[in-house]
Structure formats: structure tokens, C-alpha cells
Amino acid sequence: MIKLRIFVSSVQKELADERRAVKALVTSDPFLDEHFVSILYEDEPSMLKPAPQGYLNDLAKCQFYLVIIGSEYGKRFKGLSATHHEYHFAHERDMPVLACLRGDDKIERDPAVQDFIGEIQDDGYKYHRFSDLRELQRIVLTCLNEYIKTNYHLAPSSREAKTSQCTVETASMFDQKRIAMLPDLNVPSRIGWNDVDIEIARRLAEKTADDPVADMTAAYLKELLLRRGLLWVLPEDKQVYCSPAGILLFARDPTRVYPQSCVRLLAFHGTARDPHPIDFLDITEPIPKALEQALRFIDKNTRHPMLVKGMRRLRLDEYPIAALREAIINALAHRDYEDASRKIHVELFADRIEVISPGLLPQGIRIDQLRSGRLQPCSRNPVLAQGLRLLGLMEELGTGMMRMKQAMQDHGLKPPEYSYRDSHFVVTFRGPGEDIAGLKADQAIPVFEVRPSVVETLTKNQKAILRELMAQNQVQVPDLAFALQVTEQAIRKDLAKLTKLKLVEKRGAARATYYVLKEQLPSP
């Protein structure tokens, strides 16, 4: 089925947070996102060129109308508010209507609102009362799932349904805000289009487009990101700016607005923290690039023993990259961003790596569930997490812990350890320590190999020269002659052939001349 477009009632300022909460739910819930697109008029490209009752043009392109009613009626146009006009339009076209009413009968409402509610009842629609944003999200989630089940005979799995409910209960308000606020100032951030990493934004937008196009225009790119709640439009200047999740995903420097999004990496010589780390890095990039920078830092500051098997040289990492990648992206996706005073730390020691994330686990998740693998997945920042899944940086919620455990075990290491420390959640990866030879060789990555067809053309001594180079990185002619018990002239002849085959290369000059393997495969 094609995605159904839900129009969320128009730009009543009183209900801006409610509209945003609905959009956050629809775009971040995997099942709803598969079947619905939420349309907020303030996020539509038509807002850039407003027209009288332009919201009706957008509503006409939708298949479902969600009307949210508060206590204020709103500015009138031809005698009715924008929301009332929308309702008439949807009702006359027999569109499915979901009506949600904020508060109970004790709330004082504009008399016109009371008349509007009475009209909805007279037309045969039931309305659902809600008291806060989470209750509104629960109502919308239940009603949309029921609509899809009744009309299209589709339903989320029991696991998906539990994940949705858990996410609604635990999602932070940070992730559901439309506009990021500058730290310590009560003014909106201005991370605009010129501050966006276009490459990341385009990759994300391409994953959300119903009909991906090879040459995506800037206007279409903005439209897709607006509809995901990753951009917003400022009515005064009609320009687009990044939402909180958009800032973290594709702003060139998210720390301009969220200093806590900086990731600090420290490498220590021993097994304890000390004032003088051997390497240090603060990362201020958007999450996709921050992840890769963090992994490069770890690669630089961990050991990589080389193994020789036949005519292959293999590189073995001290820790499995898959497990570290999973832990770091989980920290970036699920940390408590409302805590502006602390940042993620990744600390490397001689015997372990620790990924330290501000905040405790989301409500409903316990450490013993992580250890056992019996985990009910949910996300503190669902809009951000969904963006990372679209970028291919995260997989299904709740599966990462098992993948980390398997990656460590396959590498010959103990499973990850989980703990709390000073209101931080800590994932600890125990390394091999002095027993680095105990790592599983089948996890090694080829960095040099000689094709079997070439091996057949080599002499016994030429193969021996290659094995010496694989083991020692570089060799000189006299050393090879002594090791193989042949003349230096014979060694030079063999090296000439290996050079011609582009297997080795000559470096240095005169007595300082030495030979190395010619790089064939890129380092991971």
C-alpha cells in the first residue's frame, strides 16, 4: 500500500507542541512510518509562499484528518477559524477524521470552541480526551494502528507494538521539540541551510523519498527533511532551520547549539586514568561523521598484530570493530541530551575500552535485561534513532546488545559489561591484555595476498622472500641472503621479479636500500 497522508490540524499556536508530538510519533515509529506521512502545514513547502487558506490545498492531498482542539478558537477567516474550515473540508469529502480534545470539561474554552465540539458530535464523530503529550501519542498510536488493521488487514507484530508503547512512555521532550534553543538563552537556534552537511542530508532524504530521483533538487531535499521534522520554517524570513534531531544528524557543528554533543576520546598508557593521556580528541562533527572519527581514533590507539597464512598477510584488530561501532552509535542515539552539562566519553586503557554515556537507561529497561538479552527495546530519542536507522547506522531496536556480545565472543573476548557510574551508563569491553595471541585468527582481515595463479609462477626462494616480508615489514638483501643461504646476486634477481609482478617495492638508496610489500588492499 502507498503511504497515507495525515493532515494534523493547522497552525493554532496554542497546540504547536501537540502537533509536533504527533509528527514525532509518526516519523519515529517504524510501523507507522511505513504506512503514514504526517503533514503539518507549518512544515510544508507551501508555507514558503503562503496563500489565503493555503492549508486547504495541502489537506486536499491527504487521506486522513487529525483535528486537535484546545481552549482557543483561533483567528477567523470568513467567520471560521482555520481548524474549523479544515474540519468542514474533510467532513464534506468524507475523509476519516480523528478528533482529540485537550483537557476535561472543567477547562474554560472559547464559546466558539464549545460550538465546534458540539458540531463534531452532531456529525457522528467521537472525540478522544487527552491531558498531556504522551496521552495524545498513545491515542494516535492506537487509533492509527486500528485504522490500518481494519482497512488494510495489516498490524504491527507483538514485539513492534510493545516497542511502540515503550517508546511513547520513555521518549524525551528534547527529541520532540520543533525548535532548538540556544544554550542559556531563550531564543531559537539559527542553524540554517548554509550550516548543513549536504552530503549527509541528501543521503538521509534519499532514504525517505517515495520516488527517489537521481538529481534531487535543493527544494525537494528541503521538503523531505521538513516532513520528517528535521527542518522547520521561520515564518518571518521563510527560511529553513534545523530541528534538534536535524542539528545532531547533519549540522556541520552541532556543538554550536548543543555543547554536550561533543564526544571526548582519551587513550591512557596503563589501566587507570591519569592526568596525561597519550592521545586525546574532542569530536564536534554531526553523528555520522563523529562515529567514523571515533573509530579511527580507536584504530590508531589499539594494537593490530599481523598474521601470515600461506601467501596472505592478515591484520587482526585488538577489539572487534562491529562491537565498538554498535556501542558508540547507541550512546550517540540514546544518551540524555537534556543533560547539557556532560558529554559522551570513550576511554581507552591497556586492558579495556569504556563507552560512557550521560544519563541512566530509559524507564523500563534494566541492566539485567541487557546482560541476558531479554530486552524490550525502546528509545529515549526516537526521531534521532529513526534518522540513524535510515542512514544505515543503526538496525532494529533491541538487537544491538546481542550483536555486541556475539562480536566479542567471536573475537575470543569476554562479553561486554554494563554498569552505572556517577549517573552515567558505562559499557566496558575487556581486551586481551598480554594474551593478544589468544584472539581468534578467523577474525583477521587480509591486507596483502598473492593470487593462486601468481603463486604457481614463483620459485621456492621467491615465496620465502614474501613470507619474510609479511613477517618483518621490511628487509635488506644481505639479511635475506643470510636467512635463505643463497647469494646476494640470487636475492636481487628474485626481488627484481617480485618487483615486476608488483608484489614488492624498493625503497632507500645505496647501503640503506630495503624492500617492502607493495600495498594491495586498503587498511580497514
C-alpha positions in Angstrom: 0.0 0.0 0.0 1.1 3.6 -0.6 1.7 5.8 2.5 -1.4 7.6 3.8 -1.0 11.3 4.3 -2.3 12.5 7.7 -3.1 16.2 7.9 -2.6 17.4 11.5 -4.8 20.4 12.2 -3.4 23.7 11.3 -1.3 26.4 12.8 -3.1 27.1 16.1 -0.2 28.4 18.3 -1.8 27.0 21.4 -1.3 23.5 20.1 2.1 23.6 18.5 3.6 21.1 20.9 0.7 18.7 20.3 1.2 18.8 16.6 4.9 18.3 17.0 4.3 15.3 19.3 2.1 13.6 16.7 4.7 14.2 14.0 7.5 12.8 16.2 5.4 9.7 16.8 4.6 9.0 13.1 8.1 9.6 11.8 9.9 7.7 14.5 7.6 4.6 14.9 8.8 2.0 12.3 5.3 0.6 11.7 3.5 4.0 11.4 6.4 5.4 9.4 5.9 2.6 6.9 2.3 3.4 6.3 1.7 7.1 7.1 3.2 10.5 6.4 2.3 13.3 8.8 1.6 16.7 7.2 2.0 19.8 9.3 1.2 23.0 7.4 4.0 24.9 9.1 6.5 22.3 7.7 5.1 22.3 4.2 6.9 24.0 1.3 3.6 25.9 0.6 4.4 27.9 3.8 7.3 29.5 1.9 4.7 31.1 -0.5 1.6 31.4 1.8 -1.9 32.0 0.2 -5.3 32.6 1.8 -6.5 29.2 3.1 -3.4 27.5 1.6 -3.7 24.9 4.2 -6.8 23.5 2.4 -4.7 22.9 -0.7 -2.4 20.7 1.5 -5.4 19.0 3.2 -6.8 18.1 -0.3 -3.8 16.0 -0.9 -4.3 14.0 2.3 -6.3 10.9 3.1 -6.7 11.3 6.8 -7.5 14.3 9.1 -6.4 14.6 12.7 -8.1 17.6 14.5 -6.7 18.7 17.8 -8.8 21.1 19.9 -7.8 23.1 22.9 -9.4 26.1 24.6 -8.7 28.8 22.0 -10.7 29.1 18.8 -8.2 31.0 16.7 -8.2 33.8 14.2 -11.3 33.9 11.9 -11.3 33.9 8.2 -14.8 34.2 6.6 -16.3 33.7 10.0 -14.5 30.5 11.0 -11.0 29.5 12.3 -8.5 27.7 10.1 -9.1 24.5 12.0 -12.9 24.8 11.6 -12.5 25.4 7.8 -10.3 22.3 7.7 -12.9 20.2 9.5 -15.7 21.2 7.1 -13.4 20.5 4.2 -12.6 17.0 5.5 -16.1 16.2 6.5 -17.6 17.2 3.2 -15.2 14.9 1.4 -15.9 12.0 3.8 -12.3 11.8 4.9 -11.6 9.7 8.1 -11.5 12.1 11.0 -9.8 11.6 14.3 -10.7 14.2 16.9 -8.6 14.8 20.0 -9.7 17.2 22.8 -7.2 18.6 25.3 -8.4 18.7 28.9 -11.7 17.9 30.7 -15.0 19.8 31.0 -13.6 22.0 33.8 -11.3 23.8 31.3 -12.7 27.2 30.3 -13.0 27.3 26.5 -13.9 29.9 24.0 -17.7 29.6 23.3 -16.9 29.1 19.6 -14.8 26.1 20.6 -17.7 24.6 22.5 -19.9 25.1 19.4 -17.2 23.4 17.3 -17.1 20.4 19.7 -20.9 20.1 19.5 -20.8 20.2 15.7 -18.3 17.3 15.7 -20.5 15.3 18.0 -23.6 16.1 15.9 -21.8 14.8 12.8 -21.3 11.4 14.5 -17.6 11.6 15.3 -16.3 10.5 18.7 -13.5 12.6 20.2 -10.8 11.4 22.5 -9.7 13.4 25.5 -6.0 13.7 26.5 -4.3 15.6 29.3 -0.7 15.6 28.1 1.5 14.9 25.1 2.2 11.2 26.0 -1.5 10.5 26.3 -2.1 12.2 22.9 0.6 10.0 21.4 -0.9 6.8 22.9 -4.4 7.7 21.5 -3.0 8.5 18.0 -0.9 5.3 18.0 -3.8 3.1 19.0 -6.2 4.7 16.5 -3.9 4.6 13.5 -2.9 1.0 14.1 -6.6 0.1 14.4 -7.4 2.0 11.2 -4.7 0.1 9.2 -5.8 -3.2 10.7 -9.5 -2.6 9.8 -8.9 -1.2 6.3 -5.8 -2.9 5.1 -5.5 -6.0 7.3 -2.1 -5.1 8.5 -0.8 -4.9 12.0 2.5 -4.5 13.9 4.0 -7.6 15.4 3.6 -8.0 19.2 7.2 -7.0 19.6 6.7 -3.9 17.4 3.6 -3.0 19.4 5.4 -3.3 22.7 8.3 -1.3 21.4 6.0 1.5 20.3 4.3 1.7 23.6 7.6 1.6 25.5 9.0 4.4 23.3 5.9 6.6 23.8 6.4 6.3 27.6 10.1 7.0 27.6 10.8 9.4 24.7 12.4 12.7 25.8 10.9 16.1 25.1 14.2 17.1 23.6 13.6 14.8 20.7 10.0 16.0 20.1 10.7 19.8 20.0 10.5 21.6 16.7 12.9 24.3 17.5 16.2 24.0 19.3 17.0 26.8 21.8 20.5 28.3 22.2 22.1 27.3 25.4 21.5 29.7 28.3 19.4 31.9 26.0 15.7 31.8 25.5 16.0 32.3 21.7 15.7 29.8 18.8 18.9 28.5 17.3 19.8 29.5 13.8 21.4 26.5 12.2 20.3 27.2 8.7 20.8 25.6 5.3 24.2 27.0 4.8 25.3 25.3 8.0 24.1 21.8 6.9 26.4 19.0 5.7 24.6 18.5 2.4 26.1 15.0 1.8 24.5 13.6 5.0 21.3 15.5 4.4 21.0 14.1 0.9 21.7 10.5 2.0 19.0 10.8 4.6 16.5 12.4 2.3 17.0 9.8 -0.4 16.0 7.1 2.1 12.7 8.9 2.8 11.6 9.7 -0.7 8.7 7.7 -2.1 10.2 8.0 -5.6 13.9 8.6 -5.3 15.3 10.7 -8.1 18.9 10.8 -9.4 19.1 14.6 -9.4 17.4 15.7 -6.2 16.8 19.5 -6.2 17.5 21.6 -3.1 13.8 22.4 -2.9 12.8 18.7 -2.9 15.6 17.9 -0.4 14.3 20.5 2.0 10.7 19.3 1.5 11.6 15.7 2.5 13.5 16.8 5.6 10.7 19.2 6.6 8.3 16.4 6.5 10.5 14.3 8.8 10.6 17.0 11.3 14.4 17.6 10.8 13.9 21.1 9.5 11.5 23.9 10.3 10.4 27.1 8.6 10.7 30.5 10.3 7.6 32.5 9.1 9.3 35.9 9.4 12.0 35.2 6.8 10.6 32.0 5.2 14.0 30.3 5.7 14.5 26.7 6.9 16.5 25.8 10.1 17.5 22.6 11.7 15.4 21.0 14.4 17.1 19.4 17.4 17.4 16.0 15.7 18.4 17.6 12.4 21.2 19.5 14.2 22.7 16.3 15.6 22.3 14.4 12.3 23.6 16.9 9.7 24.6 20.3 11.1 28.3 20.8 10.4 29.0 21.7 14.1 26.2 20.6 16.4 28.1 21.9 19.5 27.2 25.4 18.5 23.8 24.7 19.9 24.4 21.6 22.0 27.9 21.7 23.6 27.0 18.3 25.2 27.0 16.6 21.8 30.8 16.8 21.8 32.4 13.3 22.1 35.6 13.2 24.1 38.1 10.4 23.4 41.1 9.6 25.7 43.8 7.0 25.4 45.8 6.1 28.5 49.1 4.1 28.7 48.1 2.0 31.7 44.9 0.5 33.3 43.8 3.7 35.2 43.1 7.3 34.3 45.9 9.7 34.8 46.4 13.4 34.1 48.5 12.8 31.0 46.7 10.7 28.3 48.8 9.5 25.4 46.2 10.7 22.9 43.2 13.0 23.1 40.4 14.1 20.7 37.2 16.2 21.0 34.8 15.5 18.2 32.3 18.2 17.2 31.0 16.7 13.9 27.4 15.5 13.2 26.8 12.0 14.4 27.6 10.1 11.2 31.0 11.7 11.0 31.5 11.6 14.7 31.1 7.8 14.7 33.8 7.4 12.0 36.2 9.8 13.7 35.8 7.9 17.0 36.5 4.5 15.3 39.6 6.0 13.6 40.9 7.2 17.0 40.4 3.7 18.4 42.1 2.1 15.4 45.1 4.4 15.9 45.4 3.7 19.6 44.9 -0.1 19.8 47.1 -2.9 18.7 46.9 -4.7 15.3 49.0 -7.9 15.2 49.8 -9.2 11.8 49.4 -12.9 10.9 50.9 -14.8 8.0 48.9 -17.7 6.5 50.3 -19.1 3.3 50.7 -16.3 0.8 48.4 -13.9 2.8 49.2 -11.3 5.4 46.3 -10.7 7.8 45.6 -7.8 10.2 43.9 -8.7 13.5 42.3 -5.9 15.5 42.6 -5.9 19.3 38.8 -5.3 19.6 36.0 -6.2 17.1 35.1 -3.0 15.3 31.5 -4.1 15.0 31.0 -4.2 18.8 32.6 -0.8 19.3 30.6 0.8 16.4 27.4 -0.5 18.0 28.2 0.8 21.5 29.2 4.2 20.2 26.2 4.7 17.9 23.9 3.5 20.8 25.4 6.2 23.1 25.0 8.9 20.4 21.4 7.9 19.7 20.1 7.2 23.2 22.0 9.4 25.6 20.2 12.0 27.7 20.6 15.2 25.6 18.6 17.2 28.1 21.6 17.0 30.4 23.6 19.9 28.9 26.5 19.6 31.4 28.0 16.3 30.3 29.3 14.7 27.2 30.0 11.1 25.9 33.4 9.8 26.8 35.2 6.9 25.1 38.3 5.9 27.2 41.0 3.5 26.1 43.2 1.7 28.6 45.8 -1.1 28.3 43.2 -3.7 29.2 39.8 -2.3 28.2 37.7 0.3 26.4 34.9 2.1 28.2 32.0 3.9 26.4 30.5 6.3 29.0 27.1 7.9 28.3 25.3 10.6 30.3 22.1 9.5 31.9 20.6 6.3 33.1 18.8 3.7 31.0 15.3 4.7 29.7 12.5 3.9 32.1 11.5 0.2 31.8 15.0 -1.1 30.8 17.2 -2.8 33.4 20.8 -3.7 33.3 20.0 -7.4 34.0 17.9 -7.4 30.8 20.9 -6.1 28.8 23.1 -8.9 30.2 20.5 -11.6 29.5 19.4 -10.3 26.1 15.8 -10.3 27.2 15.3 -6.7 26.3 12.1 -4.8 25.5 13.6 -2.2 23.0 12.7 1.5 23.1 14.4 4.8 22.5 14.8 7.9 24.5 15.3 9.9 21.3 13.1 8.1 18.7 13.2 10.8 16.0 17.0 10.8 16.1 17.2 7.0 16.3 14.9 6.7 13.2 17.2 9.1 11.3 20.2 7.0 12.1 18.4 3.8 11.0 17.5 5.5 7.7 21.2 6.3 7.3 22.1 2.6 7.9 24.0 3.4 11.1 21.5 1.5 13.4 19.5 -1.6 13.0 16.3 -2.8 14.7 15.9 -1.5 18.3 16.9 -4.0 20.9 19.2 -6.1 18.7 22.5 -4.2 19.3 23.3 -5.7 22.6 23.2 -9.2 21.2 25.3 -8.2 18.2 28.0 -6.7 20.6 28.0 -9.9 22.7 28.4 -12.1 19.6 31.1 -9.9 18.1 33.2 -10.1 21.3 32.8 -13.8 21.7 33.7 -14.4 18.0 36.8 -12.4 18.6 37.8 -14.5 21.5 36.9 -11.9 24.2 34.5 -11.7 27.1 31.0 -10.2 26.5 30.6 -6.5 27.2 29.9 -5.4 30.8 27.2 -2.9 31.7 27.2 -0.7 34.8 26.3 2.7 36.3 28.9 5.2 37.4 28.0 8.6 38.8 24.8 8.8 36.8 26.4 7.6 33.7 25.7 4.4 31.8 29.0 2.5 31.1 29.7 -0.2 28.5 33.1 -1.9 29.2 34.9 -4.0 26.6 37.6 -6.2 28.2 40.6 -6.6 25.9 43.1 -9.5 25.5 45.7 -7.7 27.7 49.0 -9.7 27.4 47.3 -12.6 25.8 46.8 -10.9 22.4 47.9 -14.2 20.7 44.6 -15.7 22.0 42.5 -13.6 19.7 40.6 -15.6 17.1 42.6 -15.6 13.8 39.5 -16.2 11.7 38.5 -12.5 12.5 41.6 -11.2 10.8 41.4 -9.0 7.7 43.6 -9.6 4.6 45.9 -6.7 3.9 48.1 -8.5 1.4 47.7 -11.6 -0.6 49.2 -13.3 -3.7 46.7 -14.7 -6.1 47.0 -18.5 -6.6 47.7 -18.1 -10.3 50.7 -15.9 -9.4 51.9 -18.3 -6.6 52.2 -21.0 -9.2 54.8 -18.9 -11.1 57.1 -18.3 -8.1 60.1 -20.3 -7.0 60.7 -21.6 -3.5 63.0 -18.8 -2.7 60.7 -16.1 -4.0 57.9 -17.5 -1.8 60.3 -17.5 1.2 61.2 -13.8 0.5 57.5 -12.9 0.5 56.9 -14.7 3.8 59.9 -12.9 5.3 58.4 -9.5 4.2 55.0 -10.4 5.6 56.6 -11.3 9.0 59.0 -8.4 9.2 57.5 -5.5 7.2 60.8 -4.6 5.5 64.1 -6.5 4.7 67.5 -5.8 3.1 69.3 -8.0 0.6 72.2 -9.2 2.9 69.7 -10.3 5.6 67.6 -12.2 3.0 70.7 -13.9 1.6 71.8 -15.0 5.1 68.4 -16.3 6.0 67.9 -18.2 2.8 71.6 -19.3 2.5 71.9 -18.0 -1.1 74.0 -15.3 -2.8 73.0 -11.7 -2.7 73.0 -11.8 -6.5 70.3 -14.5 -6.4 68.3 -12.5 -4.0 68.5 -9.4 -6.2 67.3 -11.4 -9.2 64.3 -12.8 -7.2 63.5 -9.3 -5.9 63.6 -7.9 -9.5 60.9 -10.5 -10.5 58.8 -9.8 -7.4 59.0 -6.0 -8.2 58.0 -6.6 -11.8 54.9 -8.6 -10.5 54.1 -5.5 -8.3 54.4 -7.6 -5.1 57.3 -5.7 -3.6 58.8 -2.3 -4.0 62.3 -0.9 -3.4 63.0 2.0 -1.1 66.0 3.9 0.1 69.4 4.0 -1.7 72.9 2.5 -1.6 73.6 0.6 1.6 70.2 1.9 3.0 68.2 0.2 0.3 65.4 -2.0 1.6 62.3 -3.8 0.3 58.7 -3.7 1.5 55.5 -5.3 0.3 53.6 -3.3 -2.2 50.3 -2.2 -0.7 47.4 -4.0 -2.3 44.5 -3.8 0.0 43.3 -0.7 1.9 43.6 -0.8 5.7 40.2 -1.2 7.4 
